[in-house]
Structures are given as structure tokens and as C-alpha cells.
Amino acid sequence: MGIIYEMCCERCGTRFEHQAGVGFFCSCPTCGDAVDESSPFFCPVCNRRYDPSSSGFENSVVDTIEWD
């Protein structure tokens, strides 16, 4: 299971995708590092930090794709 978030950066307006596993560690498609779904991640252009538990994260989500 997993989720892909399509994000629009609040700071620079860049659209990018972030992948999160549901209850598992996963590999981020942007940087390739293994991350927990609740770990912070960064905009690939301006490096703005996104924390999945923050309101800034929810405001920046454009679309989500969930799979089994």
C-alpha cells in the first residue's frame, strides 16, 4: 500500500510528487532515500520543508493517488 501526493509548493509554486508508504518505510522517488511516511520532506526547487502532520502540508496537496 502507498500514497503519492501531488504537491504545489507554497513558497515557489513548483509542482512535484511525494510518495509515502502506509505504515511502512518506503523510498522517496525524488531523492531515493528510505523515509517514514511521517518524515518531513523538501520541495526539490526551493527546499521548503513539509511535515505531513502540519497544516501547510494539507494546504499544498493538489491530488492524491492511493494503491493497495
C-alpha positions in Angstrom: 0.0 0.0 0.0 1.1 3.5 -0.6 0.1 7.1 -1.4 1.5 9.5 -3.9 0.9 13.2 -3.2 0.9 15.7 -6.0 2.1 18.9 -4.2 2.3 22.6 -5.1 4.9 24.4 -3.1 3.5 27.3 -1.1 6.8 29.2 -1.5 7.8 28.8 -5.2 4.8 27.2 -6.8 6.7 24.2 -8.1 4.6 21.1 -8.6 6.2 17.8 -7.6 5.2 14.3 -6.3 6.0 12.8 -3.0 5.5 9.1 -2.3 4.6 7.8 1.2 4.1 4.2 2.3 1.1 3.4 4.5 2.5 2.1 7.8 5.8 1.1 6.2 9.1 2.7 5.3 9.4 3.5 1.6 11.7 5.0 -0.9 11.2 8.6 -1.9 11.1 8.9 -5.8 12.7 12.3 -5.7 15.8 11.6 -3.6 15.8 7.8 -3.4 16.2 7.8 0.4 14.2 5.5 2.6 11.8 7.5 4.7 8.9 7.0 7.0 5.5 8.3 5.8 5.5 10.9 8.6 9.0 12.1 8.0 9.5 15.7 6.7 10.5 16.2 3.1 11.5 19.2 1.0 10.5 20.9 -2.2 13.0 19.9 -4.9 13.5 23.5 -6.1 13.4 25.9 -3.1 13.9 23.3 -0.3 10.9 24.4 1.7 10.3 21.8 4.4 7.0 19.9 4.5 5.9 18.0 7.6 3.0 15.6 6.8 1.3 16.4 10.1 1.3 20.2 9.6 -1.5 22.4 8.1 1.0 23.6 5.4 1.2 20.1 4.1 -2.6 19.8 3.7 -2.8 23.2 2.0 -0.2 22.2 -0.5 -1.7 18.9 -1.6 -3.2 19.1 -5.1 -4.1 15.5 -5.6 -3.5 12.0 -4.0 -3.2 8.6 -5.6 -3.7 5.6 -3.3 -2.9 2.0 -4.2 -3.0 -1.5 -2.5 
